[in-house]
Amino acid sequence: MSQKVFLISPEAPLHQFAGAGEARQIKAGGIRLGTLDNTKGNADHLLAFVMDGMRKLLPVTSVVSLRKNNPSTPAPKQVLDQLTAEADFVVSAMAD
């Protein structure tokens, strides 16, 4: 008697990178940083730690810090639009 064995691979398919977006020129004098907090516990502390480190390494002219409504949904379009308009580089954090 023969039995069938079904094997399931837990590996996810490789992520397909969409490619580089529009090139941005950093204005003379420094970089505008943005942060996106996903509202999980301690994400704000992690972002503050990262921003402090970046300020020591880069000439930072401004930081815009925004939060998502909750960790399980994407950031609203208005939040992403504001980050696009006001930041040259964005760091997003999740923590627990």
N, C-alpha and C positions, 0 to 999 in steps of 0.2 A: 504494500500500500504506500502510495506516495502522497506527501503533504506539500502544499504550496507555502512558501515563506515570503512574506512581503517585507521589504526593507524600506525604511523611510530615512532619508538623509536630513539631518537638522540644519544643514548649511543653507543659508539664504543665497539667492543669486547675487552676483557681483553688482554693485551699484554703478549705474551708467552716469558718468559726469557730464553735465550739460555743456561744459565749456566755459571759458572766461566770459564775463559780462562786459559791459561797456567800460573802457579804460577811464579812470578818473585822475585828474591832476590834483595833487595836494598843493594847496595854496602856500605861498611863501609865509614863513613864520611858524608853521606847525600843522598838526593833524587834528581833525575834529573826530573825537571818539564817540561811539554810541554803545549803549548796553541794552540788552533785552532780557529782562528777568522773567522766567517762566512761572513764577509764584510758588515754586516748591520751597520748602523750608531751607533756609540758609543760602539760597541762591543770591540774595542781596549781599550777604557777607562775602561770598566767593567773588562776586563781581567787584566789590569794593577793593578786595585784596588784589585782583588782577589789574584794576585801574591804577592803584597806587604803584604797582610795579611798572606799568607802562609809562606812567608819568616820570619815573626815574630814568627810563631809557629813551623816551621820545619827547620832542617838543610838542606838547599838547596845548591847543588853544581853547578847546571847549569839550565838554562831555554832556551828552543828552542821554538820560536814563529813563527807559520806559518799561512797563510791565504788561504781560499778557493777562487776559481775564482769568484763565485757569490753565493748569499744565497740560490738559488733555486736548486742547483745541489749538488751531493755528492762531498766530497773531492776527488781529484785524487789519484790514487793508490800510486804514488810516494810520495805524502804528507803523507799519512797514513803510508807508509813504513819508511819514515824518522822519524816520531814520534815514531813508534815502536822501531826503532833502537836507538834513542837518548833520550827517556824519559821513566821514570818509571811510571809516572802518568800524564794524560792529562786532561786539563780543556778546554771545548769548550763553547763558548759564542755566544749568539745572543742578540741584543739590538736594540732599536730604540730611 
